[in-house]
C-alpha cells in the first residue's frame, strides 16, 4: 500500500514539475499601467562605463517583455524605479600556498521603488551580488568576461524584488 502511494505521489509530482509557469504580472495590481525606469547611475569608486547603460536597458527590456506595463518618460508613471551602483570592487576570496588563488567581483546596486498609486509600497533596498573569478585573470579582463552575467543576474534580482515580492 505504501509503495502504491509513493508511486502515485511520485507520478503526480513528476507531472507537475514538468509544467511550465510564469510570474508574469504576478503582483501588479490591475490599476497600474505605466512604469518609468530612470538611468541607473554609477557612484562606485570604480566605474565600469558599460555597466550603468546596460543595467538600465536590460531592466527596461525585462519590464517590457515580462509585464503588461507601458514604459513612459514622464513624471506621471504609476511605478518609478531609480538606482545607482554603489559598489563595484574586487576582494580576495581564496588563498593557496600564500598566494591569492581566487577573487570576487562585488557589485551593489541601491534601488529606489516608488508606487504613485500606493505609497505604502515604496521601498529602498540594496541588491548585492558577488562574481568569482580566478586570480590569474586581471580585473579588467574579469569584468569584461563577467559583464553579461552581472547585468543579467542583477537585473533579475531587481525585477524580482519589485514584481515578485521576493
C-alpha positions in Angstrom: 0.0 0.0 0.0 2.8 2.4 0.9 4.6 1.6 -2.3 1.4 2.4 -4.3 1.0 5.7 -2.6 4.7 6.5 -3.2 4.3 5.7 -6.9 1.2 7.8 -7.2 2.8 10.7 -5.3 5.9 10.4 -7.5 3.9 10.4 -10.7 1.8 13.3 -9.6 4.9 15.5 -8.6 6.7 14.5 -11.8 3.8 15.6 -14.0 3.5 19.0 -12.2 7.3 19.6 -12.0 7.4 19.4 -15.8 4.7 22.0 -16.2 5.9 25.5 -17.0 4.7 28.6 -15.3 5.5 32.2 -15.3 5.4 35.0 -12.8 4.2 37.5 -15.4 2.3 40.3 -13.7 2.1 38.2 -10.5 2.0 41.2 -8.2 1.0 44.1 -10.4 -2.4 45.5 -9.4 -4.8 46.0 -12.4 -4.9 49.8 -12.0 -1.1 50.0 -12.5 -0.5 50.7 -16.2 2.8 52.5 -16.5 6.4 52.5 -15.3 9.4 54.7 -15.6 12.9 53.4 -15.3 15.4 56.2 -14.5 19.0 55.8 -15.6 20.9 53.7 -13.1 23.9 55.8 -12.4 27.3 54.7 -11.2 28.5 56.1 -7.9 31.0 53.4 -7.1 34.7 54.2 -6.6 35.5 52.2 -9.7 33.3 53.0 -12.7 32.8 50.5 -15.5 31.4 52.7 -18.3 29.3 49.9 -19.8 27.6 48.8 -16.6 25.0 51.6 -16.0 23.6 51.8 -19.5 23.5 48.0 -19.8 21.7 47.6 -16.4 19.2 50.4 -17.3 18.5 48.9 -20.8 18.2 45.3 -19.5 15.7 46.3 -16.8 13.6 48.2 -19.3 13.6 45.2 -21.7 12.7 42.9 -18.9 9.7 45.1 -17.8 8.5 45.3 -21.4 8.9 41.6 -22.1 7.6 40.2 -18.8 4.9 42.6 -17.7 1.9 44.4 -19.3 3.3 47.8 -18.2 4.0 50.5 -20.6 7.2 52.4 -20.1 6.9 56.2 -20.1 9.4 59.0 -19.6 7.1 61.5 -17.8 6.7 62.1 -14.1 3.2 60.6 -14.1 4.2 56.9 -14.2 2.5 54.7 -11.7 5.8 52.9 -10.9 9.1 54.7 -10.8 12.4 52.8 -10.5 15.7 54.5 -9.8 19.0 53.1 -8.8 22.7 53.6 -8.5 25.7 51.3 -8.5 27.3 52.0 -5.1 29.9 49.2 -5.1 32.0 47.7 -7.9 35.1 46.3 -6.3 37.3 43.2 -6.0 38.0 41.2 -2.9 40.2 38.2 -2.4 38.1 35.0 -1.9 40.8 32.3 -1.8 44.4 31.8 -0.9 46.6 28.9 -1.8 50.2 28.5 -0.8 50.3 32.1 0.5 49.2 33.3 -2.9 45.8 34.7 -4.0 44.0 32.0 -6.0 40.6 33.5 -6.5 38.8 36.8 -6.3 35.3 38.1 -6.2 33.9 41.0 -8.3 31.4 42.6 -5.9 28.6 44.8 -7.1 25.9 46.6 -5.1 23.0 48.5 -6.7 20.9 50.7 -4.4 17.3 50.6 -5.8 14.5 53.0 -5.1 11.0 52.0 -6.0 8.1 54.4 -5.9 4.5 53.4 -6.3 2.5 56.6 -7.0 -0.8 54.8 -6.6 0.0 53.2 -3.2 2.8 55.0 -1.3 2.8 52.3 1.4 4.5 50.0 -1.2 7.5 52.4 -1.7 10.9 51.0 -0.7 14.6 51.3 -1.0 16.9 48.3 -0.9 20.4 47.2 -1.8 20.9 44.4 -4.3 24.3 42.8 -3.8 26.0 40.1 -5.9 29.5 38.5 -5.9 31.0 37.0 -9.0 34.1 34.8 -8.5 37.0 34.7 -10.9 40.5 33.3 -10.9 43.3 35.4 -9.6 45.2 34.6 -12.7 42.8 36.8 -14.6 43.2 40.6 -14.5 40.5 42.7 -13.0 40.0 44.4 -16.4 39.6 41.0 -18.2 37.4 39.6 -15.4 34.9 42.5 -15.6 34.7 42.2 -19.3 34.2 38.4 -19.1 31.6 38.7 -16.3 29.7 41.8 -17.5 26.8 39.9 -19.2 26.3 37.7 -16.2 26.5 40.7 -13.9 23.9 42.6 -15.9 21.5 39.5 -16.2 21.7 38.5 -12.5 21.5 42.0 -11.0 18.6 42.9 -13.3 16.8 39.6 -12.4 17.3 40.5 -8.7 15.9 44.0 -9.1 12.9 42.8 -11.2 12.1 40.0 -8.7 12.3 42.4 -5.7 9.9 44.8 -7.4 7.4 42.5 -9.2 7.6 39.1 -7.4 7.6 40.2 -3.7 10.6 38.0 -3.1 
